[in-house]
Amino acid sequence: MTRARKSVGRITVVGAGPGDPGLLTRRAAEAVAAADHVVYDRSVPEVLLSAVLSEGAERSPAEGAPGDIAKVLLSAARSGLSAVRLVAGDPYGHDSVVKEIQAVSRSAVPFEVVPGISHASAVASYAGMPPGPVRTEVDADDVVNLDFDAVAAALGGAGDQSSLALTVDAGSLAQVRDGLLAAGVDGGVPVAVTGDGTGETQYTTSSTVDSFVEAALGFGGPVVLTLGGGVPQRDKLGWWENRPLYGWKVLVPRTKEQAGAMSARLRVYGAIPSEVPTIAVEPPRTPAQMERAIKGLVDGRYAWIVFTSTNAVRAVWEKFAEHGLDARHFGGVKIACIGDATAEAVRSFGIQPELVPDGEQSSDGLLAEFPPFDDVLDPVGRVLLPRADIATETLAAGLVERGWEVDDVTAYRTVRAAPPPADIRDAIKSGGFDAVLFTSSSTVRNLVGIAGKPHARTVVACIGPKTAETAVEFGLRVDVQPEHASITDEVEALAEYAVELKEKLAQMPPKQRRGSKVQGPSALRFR
């Protein structure tokens, strides 16, 4: 299915800690460095802002009511920007910031919350003053020494919308429950137990003091026990486990060098990517063609060079490096790129391409915008097309129809990679993966060749129409196809599909949901 998508940024609420830039978490520093617009507390010191903000980022102090600040963040994100709310200490340590997050959560704009070190406890520690009687880190062997009376007192003064969190070992939960009840804590107080906190498989179960031990059966290792009136808010504010692809196991069949960017994008949406190289890129068997092409680029033989992949860009630049050449030797040669990813690879070498299709990013889309040869305006009538050895003839034939002479040169070879381990092959064929993302026809052919066809319940996403055609030829059902052929759009289209699937399953009665024929991951995830 093809989906139109309006580009929307995201909002990240970041805890700045007590003020020392060295106490920022790595995730906090990365989020602020990548921000387009930062709304910061005036109490955040200038030394911290100067240390982490990028030069081009807009910055403005947080002013007005929580709703006003939320509007600023939402406006920036809806303009496609990455907006960061930089908060002193920890975001959830401020009632006003919690209200900002609540306002943001009522919109469709994606958001996340990056915790920071509590300002009060960090400053007290720096000044040599240990925390008070309520400890929040409890070792498995030390629960017996926990001051449950102090915990009960702190819980009683926390307020209706606040919570108290304890880190304990899952094996000590029964002892903690007994201690809380003995200290007079009401058995009906809401409790949430979270395992694998901030990990790929984080899971939270909600219950009460009376019943949280039974609710947490199966949990192991350290868990976070959250008690109090703030627990019910997690349904609205729990962004980590509510990401569109949270818990999805996604197969990424790309070259080893290219899989990283797609996997990183999938993790943003909560997926667990599994990279399976299906293609290996090797130099052409006969390098003479490329040698002549490089010499022709330097000598002014070509009016255009057309790149159809990042591998082609890399192959040309590697040849340039072999001969001691750089971007200056392109001279007056114009550059066309089939899509955004290829264009970005060209820009990384300091050159701005003249042509990138605005519409469909494919051979047909590029041909639709490529200028015809004009013997008056074009003193040189030849185009260099460095490509893979298995590339189709569509683009070369189309350029010839437009009057250009074309040197269709093999810049690299794509060969089938070795089969993945047996457990991966079994998971592919048995439905162990929730989705697979194909980025070219060759990834479809090679995956089926080395590992077999994905199971019928696996969601199949294809980056563009040619890839989708190949998938159908191999008997696969194509569930997702983005409007624009790019890695970012393909992952976002899969995320949109997951949201729709979750909504459909949520509307079904439990019995009907278990027997549903709705394609996609098991309905068990959404119970």
C-alpha positions in Angstrom: 0.0 0.0 0.0 1.2 3.5 -0.8 0.9 6.1 1.9 1.2 9.9 1.7 3.1 11.3 4.7 3.6 14.8 6.0 7.0 15.2 7.5 6.8 15.7 11.2 9.7 16.2 13.7 9.7 14.9 17.2 9.9 16.3 20.7 12.5 15.2 23.2 12.3 16.2 26.9 15.8 16.1 28.3 17.0 16.1 31.9 20.0 18.4 32.1 21.0 17.2 35.6 22.5 19.5 38.2 24.4 21.7 35.7 27.8 20.0 35.1 27.9 19.1 31.4 29.9 16.0 32.4 26.8 14.6 34.2 24.6 14.6 31.1 23.8 11.1 29.9 25.1 10.2 26.5 21.6 10.0 25.1 20.9 13.5 26.5 24.0 15.0 24.9 23.2 13.3 21.6 19.6 14.6 21.6 20.6 18.2 22.4 23.4 18.2 19.8 21.0 17.0 17.1 18.3 19.5 18.0 17.0 22.2 15.7 15.2 24.1 18.4 16.0 24.0 22.1 13.6 25.4 24.8 15.6 25.6 28.0 15.1 26.4 31.7 16.8 29.7 32.7 18.4 27.8 35.5 20.3 25.6 33.1 23.8 27.2 33.2 25.3 28.8 30.1 28.4 26.6 30.3 26.2 23.5 29.7 24.3 25.1 26.8 27.5 26.1 25.1 29.0 22.7 25.6 26.2 20.7 23.9 24.2 22.9 21.5 25.1 22.9 17.9 25.9 26.2 16.2 22.8 26.2 14.0 20.3 25.4 16.7 17.6 27.9 17.7 17.4 28.5 21.4 14.8 30.1 23.6 14.1 30.2 27.3 11.0 28.4 28.7 8.5 31.1 29.4 4.8 31.1 30.2 2.4 28.4 31.4 3.1 24.7 30.7 0.5 24.8 27.8 2.3 27.8 26.2 5.7 26.0 26.3 4.1 22.8 24.9 2.7 24.9 22.0 6.2 26.2 21.1 7.5 22.6 21.1 4.6 21.3 19.1 4.9 24.1 16.5 8.5 23.3 15.9 7.9 19.6 15.6 5.0 20.1 13.2 7.4 22.1 11.0 9.6 19.1 10.7 12.1 20.2 13.3 13.7 18.2 16.1 12.6 20.1 19.3 14.2 19.6 22.7 12.9 20.7 26.0 16.0 21.0 28.2 15.0 20.8 31.9 17.2 21.3 35.0 17.5 18.0 37.0 15.1 15.3 35.9 12.0 16.1 33.8 9.5 14.3 36.1 10.9 16.1 39.1 8.9 19.2 38.0 5.1 19.3 38.1 5.0 22.0 35.5 7.2 19.9 33.1 4.9 16.9 33.7 2.0 19.1 32.6 4.0 20.1 29.4 4.5 16.4 28.7 0.8 15.7 29.3 -0.1 18.4 26.8 2.4 17.0 24.2 1.0 13.5 24.7 -2.5 14.6 23.7 -1.1 15.3 20.2 0.0 12.9 17.5 3.6 14.3 17.5 6.1 11.6 18.7 7.9 12.3 21.9 10.4 10.8 24.3 11.7 11.6 27.7 15.4 11.3 28.6 15.9 11.2 32.4 18.5 13.3 34.1 20.2 13.1 37.5 18.0 14.7 40.2 19.2 18.2 41.0 18.8 17.9 44.7 20.4 14.5 45.3 23.3 15.3 42.9 24.1 18.6 44.5 23.9 17.0 48.0 26.2 14.3 46.9 28.7 16.8 45.4 28.6 18.6 48.7 29.3 15.5 50.7 25.8 15.0 52.1 24.3 11.5 51.5 20.6 11.0 50.7 18.0 10.9 53.4 16.5 7.9 55.0 14.5 6.7 52.0 16.9 4.7 49.7 15.9 4.1 46.1 18.6 1.5 45.3 18.1 -1.7 47.2 20.4 -4.7 46.7 18.8 -8.2 46.8 20.7 -9.1 50.0 19.9 -5.8 51.7 16.1 -5.6 51.6 16.0 -6.6 55.2 17.6 -3.3 56.1 15.2 -1.1 54.1 13.4 1.4 56.3 9.9 0.6 55.3 8.5 3.1 57.8 10.4 5.9 56.0 9.2 4.5 52.6 5.6 4.6 53.9 6.0 8.1 55.2 7.5 9.3 51.9 4.7 7.6 50.0 2.1 9.2 52.1 3.5 12.7 51.4 4.0 12.1 47.7 0.6 13.5 46.7 -2.1 12.0 44.4 -0.1 12.4 41.2 3.4 11.5 42.4 5.2 8.2 42.8 8.0 6.7 44.7 10.4 4.3 42.9 12.5 1.6 44.3 15.1 -0.6 42.5 15.0 -4.1 43.9 15.8 -7.7 42.8 12.8 -9.6 41.4 13.4 -12.3 44.0 12.9 -9.9 46.8 9.4 -8.6 45.7 7.5 -10.7 48.3 9.7 -9.4 51.1 9.1 -5.8 49.9 5.4 -6.4 49.8 5.3 -7.8 53.3 7.5 -4.9 54.6 5.2 -2.3 53.0 2.0 -3.8 54.4 3.6 -4.2 57.9 4.6 -0.5 57.7 0.9 0.4 57.2 0.9 1.0 53.4 -2.6 0.5 52.1 -2.9 -2.7 50.1 -4.8 -0.9 47.3 -2.0 1.6 46.5 -1.2 1.3 42.8 2.1 -0.4 41.9 3.9 -0.9 38.6 6.8 -3.4 38.2 9.1 -2.8 35.3 11.7 -5.3 34.1 14.6 -4.7 31.7 14.3 -0.9 32.2 15.1 1.1 29.1 16.1 -2.1 27.3 14.7 -3.6 24.0 12.3 -5.8 26.0 11.3 -3.5 28.8 7.9 -4.6 30.1 5.7 -3.0 32.8 2.8 -4.6 34.7 0.4 -2.6 36.9 -1.4 -3.9 40.0 -1.5 -2.9 43.7 0.6 -3.5 46.8 -1.6 -6.6 47.6 -1.1 -8.2 44.2 2.1 -7.0 42.6 4.1 -10.1 43.4 1.7 -12.3 41.5 1.6 -9.8 38.6 5.3 -9.8 38.3 5.7 -13.6 38.0 8.4 -14.4 35.4 10.4 -11.2 36.0 14.1 -11.7 36.8 17.0 -9.6 37.9 16.7 -6.0 39.0 13.3 -4.4 38.6 11.9 -1.0 39.3 8.9 -0.9 41.7 6.9 2.3 41.3 4.2 3.1 43.9 1.6 5.8 44.3 -0.9 7.9 42.5 1.3 8.5 39.4 1.2 4.9 38.3 -2.1 5.2 36.4 -0.6 8.0 34.3 1.7 5.6 32.5 -1.1 4.7 30.1 -0.8 8.2 28.6 2.8 9.1 29.4 4.6 5.7 28.9 6.2 6.5 25.6 9.0 3.8 25.6 6.7 0.8 25.4 4.1 2.6 23.3 6.4 3.3 20.3 4.9 2.0 17.1 7.3 -0.9 16.5 8.1 -1.7 20.1 9.1 -5.3 20.5 8.9 -6.1 16.8 11.6 -8.3 15.5 12.5 -6.9 12.1 14.7 -8.6 9.5 17.1 -6.2 7.7 18.5 -8.0 4.6 21.1 -5.4 3.3 24.8 -5.3 2.7 26.8 -5.4 5.9 28.0 -1.8 5.4 24.5 -0.4 4.7 22.4 -2.2 7.3 23.5 0.1 10.2 21.5 3.2 9.1 18.3 1.2 8.7 18.7 -0.6 12.0 19.3 2.7 13.8 16.1 4.1 12.4 14.2 1.0 13.4 15.4 1.3 17.0 14.0 4.8 17.2 10.6 3.2 16.7 11.2 0.5 19.2 12.0 -2.4 16.9 14.6 -5.1 17.4 16.5 -5.3 14.1 18.3 -8.4 13.0 20.8 -7.7 10.2 21.3 -10.5 7.6 23.7 -9.6 4.8 22.3 -10.9 1.6 24.6 -9.0 -0.8 28.3 -8.6 -0.9 29.8 -5.8 -3.0 33.0 -6.6 -4.9 35.1 -4.7 -7.6 34.3 -5.5 -11.2 36.2 -8.4 -12.7 37.6 -6.2 -15.5 38.7 -2.8 -14.1 39.5 -1.3 -17.5 36.0 0.2 -18.0 36.2 2.1 -14.8 39.7 3.3 -15.5 38.6 4.8 -18.8 35.5 6.3 -17.2 37.6 8.1 -14.5 39.9 9.4 -17.1 36.9 10.6 -19.1 35.5 12.5 -16.1 38.8 14.4 -15.7 39.2 15.1 -19.4 35.7 16.5 -19.8 34.2 13.6 -21.8 30.9 13.6 -19.9 28.2 16.2 -19.5 26.5 14.2 -16.7 27.3 11.4 -14.3 24.2 9.5 -13.0 24.4 7.7 -9.7 21.8 5.1 -8.9 23.1 3.9 -5.5 25.4 4.7 -2.7 27.6 1.8 -3.8 28.2 3.5 -7.1 29.1 6.7 -5.4 31.6 4.8 -3.2 33.1 3.0 -6.2 33.8 6.2 -8.1 35.3 7.9 -5.1 37.5 4.9 -4.3 38.9 5.1 -7.9 39.4 8.8 -7.5 41.4 8.2 -4.3 43.5 5.6 -6.1 44.6 8.2 -8.6 45.1 11.0 -6.1 42.0 12.9 -7.3 39.3 14.7 -5.4 36.0 16.6 -5.9 37.7 19.4 -7.7 38.4 17.1 -10.7 34.7 16.7 -11.5 35.0 20.1 -13.1 31.9 21.0 -15.1 30.3 17.5 -14.9 26.7 17.7 -13.6 25.5 15.0 -11.1 22.1 13.3 -11.0 21.1 11.0 -8.2 18.2 8.5 -8.2 17.2 9.3 -4.6 17.9 11.1 -1.4 20.2 8.5 0.1 22.4 8.5 -3.0 22.4 12.3 -3.0 23.4 12.4 0.6 26.4 10.1 -0.2 27.5 12.6 -2.9 27.1 15.6 -0.6 29.3 13.8 2.0 32.2 14.3 -0.5 31.5 18.0 -0.7 29.5 18.1 -3.9 25.9 19.2 -4.4 24.0 17.2 -7.0 22.2 19.1 -9.8 19.3 16.7 -10.1 17.4 14.6 -7.5 13.8 13.6 -8.4 11.1 15.4 -6.5 8.6 12.7 -7.1 9.1 9.0 -7.5 12.7 8.1 -6.6 13.3 5.4 -9.2 14.7 5.0 -12.7 11.3 6.2 -14.1 11.2 9.1 -11.7 14.7 10.2 -12.7 14.0 9.9 -16.4 10.8 12.0 -16.0 13.0 15.0 -14.8 16.2 14.4 -16.8 16.7 17.0 -19.5 16.8 15.9 -23.2 20.0 16.5 -25.1 20.2 19.8 -26.9 22.9 20.1 -29.4 22.9 23.9 -29.0 22.9 24.1 -25.2 24.9 20.9 -24.5 28.5 21.0 -26.0 29.0 17.5 -24.7 26.4 14.8 -25.3 27.6 11.9 -23.2 26.4 10.5 -19.8 28.4 8.3 -17.5 26.3 5.6 -15.8 28.4 3.7 -13.2 26.2 0.8 -11.9 26.1 -2.7 -10.6 26.7 -5.6 -13.0 23.1 -6.8 -12.6 21.4 -3.4 -13.1 18.4 -3.2 -15.5 18.5 -1.4 -18.8 15.5 0.9 -18.1 17.6 3.9 -17.2 20.2 3.6 -19.9 17.5 3.1 -22.6 15.6 6.1 -21.4 18.6 8.3 -21.5 19.3 7.2 -25.1 15.7 8.0 -26.0 16.4 11.6 -24.8 19.2 11.9 -27.2 22.2 11.2 -24.9 25.1 8.8 -25.6 25.5 6.6 -22.6 28.6 4.9 -21.2 26.9 2.2 -19.0 29.9 1.1 -16.9 30.1 -1.7 -14.4 31.4 0.0 -11.2 30.9 -2.9 -8.9 29.5 -6.4 -8.7 26.9 -7.7 -6.3 27.2 -11.3 -5.3 25.1 -13.4 -3.0 26.2 -13.5 0.6 26.7 -16.7 2.6 23.6 -18.2 4.2 22.8 -16.9 7.7 23.1 -19.2 10.8 20.5 -22.1 11.0 18.5 -20.4 13.8 18.0 -17.3 11.6 16.9 -19.4 8.7 14.5 -21.2 10.8 13.1 -18.0 12.2 12.6 -16.6 8.7 10.6 -19.6 7.5 8.7 -20.2 10.7 7.5 -16.6 11.3 10.0 -15.7 14.0 10.3 -12.2 12.4 7.4 -9.8 12.6 8.6 -7.8 9.5 11.2 -7.8 6.8 12.3 -4.7 4.9 13.5 -5.1 1.3 15.5 -2.3 -0.2 16.1 -3.7 -3.7 15.1 -6.5 -6.0 18.4 -8.2 -5.3 17.7 -8.3 -1.6 14.5 -10.2 -2.3 16.1 -12.7 -4.6 19.2 -13.3 -2.5 17.3 -13.6 0.8 15.0 -16.3 -0.7 18.0 -17.9 -2.2 20.1 -18.2 1.0 17.4 -18.5 3.6 14.0 -19.3 2.0 10.8 -17.3 1.8 9.6 -15.3 4.9 6.5 -16.9 6.6 3.1 -15.7 5.5 2.5 -13.8 8.7 5.6 -11.7 8.4 4.9 -8.2 7.3 6.7 -7.4 4.0 7.8 -3.9 3.3 9.4 -2.9 0.0 11.2 0.4 -0.7 9.7 1.0 -4.2 7.7 -0.5 -7.0 10.5 -2.5 -8.7 11.3 -4.2 -5.4 7.6 -4.8 -4.8 7.2 -6.4 -8.2 10.1 -8.8 -7.5 8.6 -9.7 -4.1 5.3 -10.5 -5.8 7.1 -12.6 -8.4 8.6 -14.7 -5.5 5.1 -15.2 -4.1 5.3 -12.7 -1.2 2.5 -10.4 -0.1 3.6 -6.8 0.0 2.0 -5.0 2.9 3.9 -1.7 3.0 5.4 0.5 0.3 6.3 4.1 1.0 5.4 7.0 -1.2 9.1 7.9 -1.7 11.8 5.3 -2.1 14.1 6.0 0.9 15.2 4.2 4.0 13.6 6.7 6.3 10.3 6.6 4.5 10.2 2.8 4.4 10.7 2.5 8.1 8.1 5.3 8.8 5.6 3.6 6.5 6.1 0.3 8.5 5.6 2.2 11.8 2.3 3.7 10.4 1.2 0.2 9.3 1.9 -1.1 12.8 -0.2 1.7 14.4 -3.1 0.8 12.1 -2.7 -2.9 12.8 -2.7 -2.3 16.6 -5.9 -0.1 16.3 -7.7 -2.8 14.3 -6.8 -5.5 16.7 -7.7 -3.4 19.7 -11.2 -2.9 18.3 -11.8 -6.7 18.1 -13.3 -8.7 21.0 -10.7 -10.9 22.6 -12.0 -14.2 21.2 -12.2 -12.7 17.7 -8.7 -11.2 18.1 -7.1 -14.6 18.8 -8.6 -16.0 15.6 -8.1 -12.9 13.5 -6.8 -13.2 10.0 -5.5 -9.7 10.1 -2.0 -9.9 8.6 0.9 -9.0 10.8 2.4 -9.9 14.1 0.5 -12.0 16.6 -2.4 -10.5 18.3 -1.0 -11.7 21.6 1.3 -8.6 21.7 -1.7 -6.3 21.8 -3.8 -8.0 24.6 
